[in-house]
Amino acid sequence: MVAVAIQHAVLSFLADGPSYGYEIKTNFEKAVGPQWGGLNIGHVYQILERLSRDGLVTSRTVSQDVRPDRTVYKITAAGRRELDNWLAEPTTRTAGYRDDFILKVLAAGRRSEEQVHEVCRTQRDARMAELQTLRALRRQHKDEPLAALTIEAAILGVQADLKLVEIADANASRPLLAATPAERQAKPAEGRRVAGQ
């Protein structure tokens, strides 16, 4: 899913005019800011090759006097249609929700209530530190609209994580937090068998 989104972001840069891999990488990283993270140049060229293979871009080699030849890419009419179609679709997440924190709560809940509280404390401390860093980044990049938006999205994500930690911590005392209904029924039955022997 992420690769497809990056593919369309690359198309959006080419919609502004012909470009080459390193220029696309630099412009992307400058636009989205540090929170997104860098693009691997090898990945950028893989995307460009795929776009070329799919007829969404064309390429030509440009000779340079001092440096190696450069491959310049240009969006095609099909590429513009693909970009327009992508922009017209809503962004949806893949089915399901997976997060390591949920797995830690599951494992901790099978041990003890205190273990769940400890996992929640650790997670809360880490997310609060992350929030502080993000708020500092937001101040640094306030004049860069897309970078600021990316940082704001990260802040909202951390705030949602903190809310999840709060809910998990509040529910830590629920008996057999991670046990399924079948496991809850099996425990008393096992106890009765032992007592009757």
DAFENSUL-V531342 format. One line per field, one symbol per residue. ss: DSSP state (H for helix, E for strand, C for the rest). burial: # if it has 16 or more other C-alpha atoms within 10 Angstrom, else .. Layout:
ss->???
burial->???
This chain:
ss->CHHHHHHHHHHHHHCCCCECHHHHHHHHHHHHCCCCCCCCHHHHHHHHHHHHHCCCEEEEEECCCCCCCEEEEEECHHHHHHHHHHHHCCCCCCCCCCCHHHHHHHHHHCCCHHHHHHHHHHHHHHHHHHHHHHHHHHHHCCCCHHHHHHHHHHHHHHHHHHHHHHHHHHCCCCCCCCCCHHHHHHHHHHHHHHHHC
burial->.....###.######...####.##..##.###.#........##.###.##...####............#####..##..#.................#..#######.##.###.##..##..#...#..#..##..#.....######.##..#..##.##..##..#...###...................
